[in-house]
Amino acid sequence: MYTKILVYNKDLIKKSVTEREADAELMSKGFLFENYKPECWWYEIVETIRRLMLTSVLGLIEPGTDSQLAVGTVLSVFGYGFSCYFRPYLEARDNLLSILSSLQIFVIMLIALVLKRSKGLPKEESSSSSSSFDDKYLGYVLIALNCVMVAVFIAYGYVVQFVKRSRKNEDRSLGRASSGVYDIFSGLRASLGWLGKEKPLAIDDGQKEIELSDIFSGGEDGSKTRGNPIHEKRSGEGWGVNNE
């Protein structure tokens, strides 16, 4: 189904990002291609096949066997190669995370194969010290791999904000003090696409400023004073109010 939709609309998808985003009918199917470069319109097909191979196909092989781990390792290598060669995503962040995730799966499969083979060796061929070494330090590697994606995510957000600040002094334009914590999370929001257009702090209608000293009250009965400066300033620009 995905293949049919992408092949049928490939000429439209291969246009520039601005042109294809202007096509409302095409963007109704945008979940299949909007994150990819126009020349990589087909990559969602490859990505779907890869995911199915890593889940459904590996499930058909007898669990825990060397064959299952070997097939998973080969599939992760292919995924890593495709991500490195084509770099299909529009955002550099997505390309980096795709490469790291494929590399992570490869290392996990490799470690699982090493641990399984060390457990399957006869006692006379394996010493208790080497077995404990594998269990301990390879376990640390697995923990580090699970943390590396979060670390890259946070670091990327910080780098995005750092580059942004080097090009434009955002703090001065917004009139606020700099905050390291704010900068980090602002960069994360930008990398996720959550950071929309900055809203103005006030509406600039082109009128002159009015000081508090210009405003004064009327009589005790609540009547307005005809010589009110606000009235005088606005009336000359079409904003006057007829006092009766």
C-alpha positions in Angstrom: 0.0 0.0 0.0 2.8 2.4 1.0 4.7 1.5 -2.1 1.8 2.1 -4.4 1.1 5.6 -2.9 4.8 6.6 -3.1 5.4 5.4 -6.6 2.1 6.9 -7.9 3.1 10.4 -6.4 6.8 10.2 -6.8 7.0 13.1 -9.4 5.2 15.4 -7.0 7.2 14.2 -4.0 10.5 14.8 -5.8 9.8 18.5 -6.1 11.3 21.0 -3.7 10.1 20.9 -0.1 8.4 24.3 -0.4 6.4 23.2 -3.5 5.3 19.9 -2.1 4.2 21.5 1.2 2.0 23.9 -0.8 0.1 20.9 -2.2 -2.6 20.2 0.3 -3.8 17.0 -1.4 -0.2 15.6 -1.5 0.5 16.5 2.1 -2.5 14.4 3.2 -0.1 11.5 2.6 2.9 13.5 4.0 3.5 11.0 6.8 5.2 8.8 4.2 7.7 11.3 2.9 7.7 14.7 4.7 10.7 13.9 6.9 12.8 12.7 3.9 14.7 14.6 1.2 12.9 14.8 -2.2 15.4 12.4 -3.9 14.9 9.9 -1.1 11.1 9.6 -1.6 11.4 5.8 -1.5 13.2 5.5 1.8 10.0 4.9 3.9 9.6 1.6 1.9 13.2 0.5 2.9 12.6 1.6 6.5 9.4 -0.3 6.8 11.0 -3.5 5.3 13.9 -3.1 7.8 11.6 -2.8 10.8 9.6 -5.8 9.7 12.8 -7.9 9.2 14.0 -7.0 12.7 10.7 -7.9 14.3 8.6 -10.4 12.3 11.4 -12.2 10.5 13.6 -12.6 13.5 10.6 -14.0 15.4 10.3 -16.8 12.9 13.8 -18.0 13.7 14.2 -20.2 16.8 14.7 -17.7 19.8 18.1 -17.6 21.4 19.9 -19.4 18.6 23.1 -18.2 17.0 21.3 -17.9 13.7 18.8 -15.4 15.1 21.5 -13.2 16.5 23.6 -13.5 13.3 20.6 -12.5 11.1 19.9 -9.5 13.4 23.5 -8.4 13.2 23.5 -8.5 9.4 20.2 -6.6 9.2 21.6 -3.9 11.5 24.7 -3.6 9.3 22.5 -3.0 6.2 20.5 -0.4 8.1 23.7 1.4 9.2 25.1 1.3 5.7 21.9 2.8 4.2 21.7 5.6 6.8 25.4 6.5 6.3 25.3 6.4 2.5 22.0 8.1 1.7 21.5 10.3 4.8 17.8 10.5 3.7 16.4 12.8 6.4 16.0 16.6 5.9 17.2 17.3 9.5 20.8 16.5 10.4 19.6 15.4 13.8 17.4 12.7 12.3 20.3 11.4 10.2 22.6 11.2 13.2 20.0 9.4 15.4 19.3 7.0 12.6 23.0 6.1 12.2 23.4 5.8 16.0 20.3 3.6 16.4 21.5 1.2 13.7 25.0 1.1 15.3 23.4 0.5 18.7 21.4 -2.5 17.4 24.5 -4.0 15.8 26.6 -3.7 19.0 23.7 -5.2 21.1 23.4 -8.1 18.7 27.2 -8.7 18.8 27.4 -8.6 22.6 24.4 -11.0 22.8 26.2 -13.4 20.5 29.5 -13.1 22.5 27.7 -13.8 25.8 25.8 -16.7 24.4 28.9 -18.3 23.0 30.8 -17.8 26.2 28.0 -19.5 28.2 27.9 -22.4 25.7 31.6 -23.3 26.0 32.5 -26.4 28.0 33.8 -25.7 31.6 37.3 -26.9 30.7 37.5 -24.4 27.9 36.2 -21.4 29.8 37.5 -20.1 33.1 35.3 -18.5 35.7 37.3 -15.2 35.5 36.8 -14.7 31.8 33.1 -15.4 32.2 32.7 -12.9 35.0 34.7 -10.4 33.0 32.3 -10.7 30.0 29.2 -10.5 32.2 30.4 -7.5 34.1 32.0 -5.2 31.5 29.8 -6.1 28.5 26.8 -5.4 30.8 28.3 -1.9 31.3 28.5 -1.5 27.5 24.8 -2.3 27.2 23.9 0.2 29.8 26.0 2.9 28.1 24.4 2.2 24.8 21.0 2.8 26.3 22.1 6.1 27.7 24.0 7.3 24.6 20.9 8.2 22.7 19.6 10.4 25.5 23.0 12.1 25.8 23.2 12.8 22.1 19.6 14.2 22.2 20.5 16.6 25.0 23.9 17.6 23.5 22.3 18.3 20.1 19.8 20.6 21.7 22.6 22.5 23.5 24.7 22.8 20.2 21.6 24.0 18.3 21.1 26.8 20.8 24.8 27.6 20.9 25.0 28.1 17.2 21.8 30.0 17.2 23.1 32.4 19.8 26.4 32.9 17.9 24.5 34.0 14.8 22.0 36.3 16.6 21.9 37.7 20.0 18.4 36.5 20.9 18.5 37.7 24.5 19.0 41.3 23.4 16.1 41.1 20.9 13.8 39.6 23.5 15.0 41.9 26.3 15.6 39.2 28.9 18.6 37.9 30.8 20.5 34.8 29.6 19.9 31.5 31.3 21.9 28.3 30.7 19.1 26.0 31.6 16.7 28.0 29.4 19.1 27.8 26.5 19.4 24.0 26.7 15.7 23.4 26.7 15.1 26.0 24.1 17.5 24.1 21.9 15.7 20.9 22.6 12.4 22.4 21.7 13.9 23.7 18.4 15.4 20.3 17.5 12.0 18.7 18.1 10.1 21.3 16.1 8.2 22.5 19.1 9.6 26.0 19.0 7.2 28.1 16.9 7.4 31.6 15.8 8.2 34.1 18.6 5.2 36.0 19.7 5.6 39.8 20.1 5.6 41.0 23.7 3.5 44.0 22.7 1.5 45.2 19.7 3.2 48.1 17.9 0.4 50.1 16.4 2.7 53.0 15.4 1.3 55.3 18.0 3.3 57.5 20.2 3.9 56.4 23.7 1.7 57.8 26.4 3.2 58.5 29.8 1.3 57.9 33.0 1.7 61.5 33.8 -0.4 62.4 30.8 -3.4 60.5 32.3 -5.5 62.4 34.8 -9.0 62.0 36.2 -12.0 64.2 35.8 -14.3 65.7 38.5 -15.7 64.0 41.5 -18.9 63.1 39.6 -16.9 60.9 37.2 -17.2 63.3 34.2 -14.3 63.3 31.8 -12.0 66.4 31.4 -12.2 67.8 27.9 -8.5 68.6 27.9 -7.4 65.0 28.4 -4.0 64.5 26.6 -5.0 61.0 25.5 -8.0 62.5 23.6 -5.8 65.1 22.1 -3.1 62.7 20.9 -5.6 60.2 19.4 -8.0 62.6 17.9 -5.4 63.9 15.4 -4.8 60.4 14.2 -8.4 59.3 13.7 -8.8 57.7 17.2 -10.7 60.6 18.9 -13.8 60.0 20.9 -16.7 62.5 20.7 -17.3 63.8 24.1 -20.8 65.3 24.7 
